[in-house]
């Protein structure tokens, strides 16, 4: 498909969905219109990932720092997804993708959590792409929570110091059970990670594009994957040209 090398397809990609506000501003529209268009694009790119055979895709939708945005915008971002998902709920349940929610839960509205918990439960046996929406997510918070939980287990005598290693820490993160992250995509021309999946990014390939998130379509996704497939991934080793 589209000259992609199937045996080199990334299994796990993550996307920083940036540029909704600028997309709206360019069109003399309120920022909420950009977020609305960006929400529809999450659906479209999730479908593309499923079609391309990508096993996991994580969308960075709302960070732990985004609570500092104007109250009107935050309220929209907490309520608009509910309307969107209720509108397309039947399609989601009858589709192939799994839906998961990643991030803190203590600050999200109950109706928001209830809806996503329902979707997670009812799509858990779907065989398509695992679609994770990262909401109230921040990597500092994720890693801090993991450290606290590991410390509690050590305090309770459930683990020893020798048990603490990369695998143990990985299994205490929100992405427990996910494969290694292969590719991170950030839209809108910004060259920052913005506190997203810092632990998981250890050996991921990074791809930055000037395209604003609402305009990032399947064609742009394929372009990013082609770039990924052109990389020489050595994971700290050295390529032996004699072989």
N, C-alpha and C positions, 0 to 999 in steps of 0.2 A: 504493500500500500504506500503510494506516494514515494517510492524508492527507499523506504525505510528498511533497515536490516533487522529482521524479526528476532534473530538470536542476540541482538545487542539492544533490544528495547529496554528502557529503564523499568524496573519493577515498581519503584516507589518514587513519586515526584511530589514536590511541595511548591505552592505558588503564593507569593506575597501579592495580593490583589490590590495594587496601588493605582491611584489616578482617577477615582470616581469623581472627586470634587472638581478636579481640573477639567475633566471631560464635560461636566455640567457647566462650569464657568465659561468654557469656550463657546457654549451654545446659549449663553445668557439665561441659564436655568438655575434653580436652587440646587444646592448640593444633594438634597434628598433624591432628586431625579437621577443624579449620577449613581447613587447607591442603589436605586431601583434597577437601573440598567445593569449595574454590576452584579446584582442578585440573579437576574436572568442569565447573565453570562456564566455564573458558577454552574447553573443547571446545564448550559450548553457545553461547557468544557468538560464537565463530569461525563456527559454522554459521549463526547469525543474520546475521552480516556478509556471508557468502557469499550467503544468500538475498536480502538487501537490495541486493546489487550493489556493496558497498564493496570497492574493489580491494586495499587494504592495511590490515592491523590489527596493531599492535604491543602485546604484553602485557608489562608490567614485572613479572617474576616473582621475580628475585633480584638484589639490587644488589651492587656491589663492597664495600659496607659491611656487608652481611648476614652475612658470615663471622664477625662479632663476636657473633652470636647464640649461644645455648647449643648445645653440640656435638651434643646429641641432636636438636635441631630442624634444624640444618644437615644432619646425616646423613640425616634424613628427606627434606629437600628435594632432596638429591642422588640419592636412591634411589627415592623414590615415583614420579617421572615415568617412570622406566624401566619399572616394573610397569604403570603406567597405559597407556603407549604400546604396550607389547607386547600388552596386552589388546585395544587398539583398533587395532592396526597394520593389520590387513586392511581395516578401514573407512577408515582414512586413505589407504591406497594405492589403494583403489577409489573414493575420493571425488574432489572437485573442487579442494580447496585445496592450495596449495603450503606447505611447512613450511620455515622457516628459523630458524637460531639466531644471535642477535646478542649480542656481548659478548666478554670475554676468553676465551681457550681454554687458557691455560697452567695454570690452577688447577682445571679441571674434570676429573672422573674419565674415564679412557680409554673405559670402556664407555658412559658418557653421551655423549661426543663421537662415538663410533663409530655409535651408534644414530641420533643426529640427522643425522650426515653421510649415513647411508644414506637417511633420510627425505627429506633435501634433494635428493639425487640422483634418487631414484625419483619425487618429486612435481614436479620442475622443469618438466615439460611440462603440468602441470595448468592449466586455464584459469580456475579460480576465484580466490578471495581469497588473497593472499599473507599467511600467518599467521607473524609473527615473534615468537619467544619470547626475551625479553631476559633472559639469565641471566649472572650475574657481570658485569653491565653497570653502568657509571657514566659520565656524560657528561664529567666531568673527565678520566677515563682515556681515553675515546674521543678527545677533542680533543687531549690531550697526545700520544697515539699518532700522530694525524694530523700534528701539528706536527713530530714527530720524523721521520716518513717524508718530509715535504716538505723538511725541512732536509737529509736525506740526498740527496734528488734534486738539491737546489741545490748541495750540496757536490760531487756527482759530475758537475755540469755539465749535468744533464738538463733543468733549468728555469732561468729567470732570475728576478730579483726582480719584473719586470713581469708574469710569468706567475702570480704569487700573487694570487689574487682569491677571491671568494665561491665561484665554481664549482669552482675547484681544491680548496679546502678541503672543500667538500661531497662531492667525489668521492674524498676520502680518509677519509671517515667510514664506519662500519659499515653505514649505510643508503645507500650508493652505489647510484644507479640508481632509488631510490624517488622518487615525486613529493613535492612540498612537503607538509608536515604540515598538515592542515586543522583537526583537532579533537583536543584532549587531554581525556580524562575521568579524574577521580580520584574514587574511591569512599571511603566511610567518614567523610566530614565533615572531613577534613584539608584545609587550604588551603596546601599546599606542592607544589613541583615535585620535590623530593627527588633532585636531580642526574640528572634523566631528560630526555634529548633536548634539552639546553639550546640547542644550535645550531639544531636543527630547529624549535624552538618560536617562532622569530622573529616570524611573523605568524599563528600558529595561534590558534584560538579555544579558550578554557579553560572547562571545565564541571565543577563540583564538586557532589557529591551526598552526602547523609548515609547513603545506602544502603550497607550493608556488602557487600564484593565477592561473597560466596557468595549473596547475595540479589539481586544485580544481574542481572535477567533481560532478555529481549528487549523487554518493555514499557518497562523503564527505559532501554534502549539507544535505542529509538525516541523516548522523551521527550528524551533528550540531543540526538539528531539534529534533532528539531523545534526545540529551543532554538537549535541551531547555524544552522538555516535562517532563524531570525528575526533573526539578526545582520546588521548593515550592514557588510560587509567592504570597507574602503576602502584597505587596505595603505598607509597614510600619505598617501593623497590626500584630496581634498575632493569630496563628492557635489555634483553640479550639479543643483539642483532645477528648473532651467529646461528641462532636457532631458526 
